[in-house]
Amino acid sequence: PLHHHLLVIENMENFLALIKQPDYLAQWLDHDWPCDIVYAQGNAISNKLHQQFFAQYDKILCLLDIDPGGFEIFKNIHSMCNKNSCYYVISDYYLQQYLRFGNALTQQQRSALEQGIYPEPLQKIISIVLQYNYFAEQEILLWE
């Protein structure tokens, strides 16, 4: 790896936007820049074949959708690597965009979140989602 930190991005549109305009990253992350960046391809990044790849990094930052799919991807990545080095990214900017553009949770989604078992790094974002009753796709980072 080029850097000690890895950023996993779930959304192709956001990944491509970063390639064109790397300064977005300073806005999307509150710290831990520079880092290597990979596109998650949905849950494909969670394949056990990537475990050795993750082991090369001191810190894995996961910039994922704020929704059940994003939480599931994080759980899978978290289970494959040093649990003290895996973080779900919710920067101040991402939180502001979430509050501005989030979509209402269905009762079924809310119930699933309330009943789910999640690793400690997800507790903060899960409580935010349950407090505001929104979910959001990562594309909101690109919206004005």
C-alpha positions in Angstrom: 0.0 0.0 0.0 1.0 3.6 -0.5 -0.5 4.8 2.8 -1.2 3.4 6.2 -5.0 4.0 6.0 -7.5 2.6 3.6 -10.8 4.3 2.6 -13.6 2.0 1.3 -16.2 3.8 -0.7 -19.5 2.0 -1.5 -20.9 4.1 -4.2 -19.4 4.1 -7.8 -20.5 7.7 -8.5 -18.7 9.0 -5.4 -15.6 6.9 -6.2 -15.4 8.4 -9.7 -16.1 11.9 -8.3 -13.0 11.5 -6.1 -10.8 10.5 -9.0 -11.8 13.7 -10.8 -11.8 15.9 -7.8 -9.6 14.5 -4.9 -10.3 17.6 -2.8 -13.7 16.2 -2.0 -12.0 13.9 0.4 -11.0 16.6 2.8 -14.8 17.5 3.0 -15.9 13.9 3.4 -13.4 12.9 6.1 -12.8 14.9 9.2 -9.2 13.5 9.4 -7.0 10.6 8.3 -6.0 11.9 4.9 -4.0 10.8 2.9 -5.2 7.2 2.4 -5.5 4.5 -0.3 -9.0 4.3 -1.8 -11.0 1.3 -3.0 -14.4 0.9 -4.5 -16.5 -1.6 -2.5 -18.7 -2.9 -5.3 -21.5 -3.3 -2.9 -20.9 -6.2 -0.5 -18.2 -7.8 -2.9 -15.5 -6.0 -0.8 -16.6 -8.2 2.1 -15.3 -11.4 0.5 -12.9 -13.3 2.7 -10.3 -13.2 -0.1 -9.8 -9.5 0.8 -8.7 -10.3 4.4 -5.0 -10.2 3.6 -5.5 -7.0 1.7 -7.1 -5.4 4.8 -4.4 -6.7 7.1 -1.9 -4.4 5.3 -3.5 -1.3 6.8 -3.3 0.3 10.2 -6.8 1.8 9.8 -9.8 1.0 7.6 -12.3 3.8 7.1 -15.6 2.8 5.6 -17.5 5.5 3.8 -20.8 3.7 3.2 -24.5 4.4 2.7 -26.3 5.2 5.9 -28.7 2.4 5.5 -29.1 -1.4 6.3 -27.0 -2.3 3.3 -24.1 -0.1 4.3 -24.3 -1.3 7.9 -24.2 -4.9 6.7 -21.1 -4.2 4.5 -19.4 -2.6 7.6 -20.2 -5.6 9.8 -18.7 -7.9 7.2 -15.5 -5.9 6.8 -15.2 -5.3 10.6 -15.4 -9.1 11.2 -12.5 -9.7 8.8 -10.0 -7.2 10.2 -8.5 -6.0 13.4 -11.7 -4.6 15.0 -9.8 -1.8 16.7 -8.7 -0.5 13.2 -12.1 -0.5 11.4 -14.2 2.7 11.5 -17.6 3.7 10.0 -17.1 7.3 8.6 -19.7 9.8 9.6 -18.0 13.2 9.2 -19.6 16.5 10.2 -20.3 17.2 6.5 -21.9 13.7 5.9 -24.1 14.2 9.0 -25.2 17.6 7.7 -26.1 16.2 4.3 -27.9 13.2 5.9 -30.0 15.6 8.0 -30.7 17.7 4.9 -31.4 15.0 2.3 -32.3 11.8 4.3 -35.3 9.7 3.4 -37.7 8.4 6.0 -37.2 4.9 7.3 -40.1 2.4 6.8 -41.4 0.8 9.9 -39.9 -2.5 8.7 -36.4 -0.9 8.3 -36.7 0.7 11.8 -37.7 -2.6 13.4 -34.8 -4.4 11.7 -32.4 -1.8 13.0 -33.8 -1.9 16.5 -33.5 -5.7 16.6 -30.1 -6.0 14.9 -26.8 -6.8 16.6 -24.2 -4.4 15.5 -20.5 -3.9 16.3 -19.5 -1.0 18.6 -18.3 1.3 15.8 -21.8 1.3 14.3 -23.6 2.2 17.6 -23.3 6.0 17.0 -24.7 6.0 13.5 -27.5 3.5 14.4 -28.6 5.7 17.3 -28.6 8.8 14.9 -30.7 6.9 12.4 -33.2 5.8 15.0 -33.3 9.3 16.5 -34.0 11.1 13.1 -35.7 8.2 11.4 -33.8 8.7 8.1 -31.6 6.6 5.9 -29.5 8.0 3.1 -27.5 6.9 0.1 -23.9 8.0 -0.2 -24.7 10.1 -3.3 -25.9 12.9 -1.0 -22.2 13.8 -0.4 -22.3 15.2 -4.0 -25.5 17.1 -3.7 -25.6 20.9 -3.2 
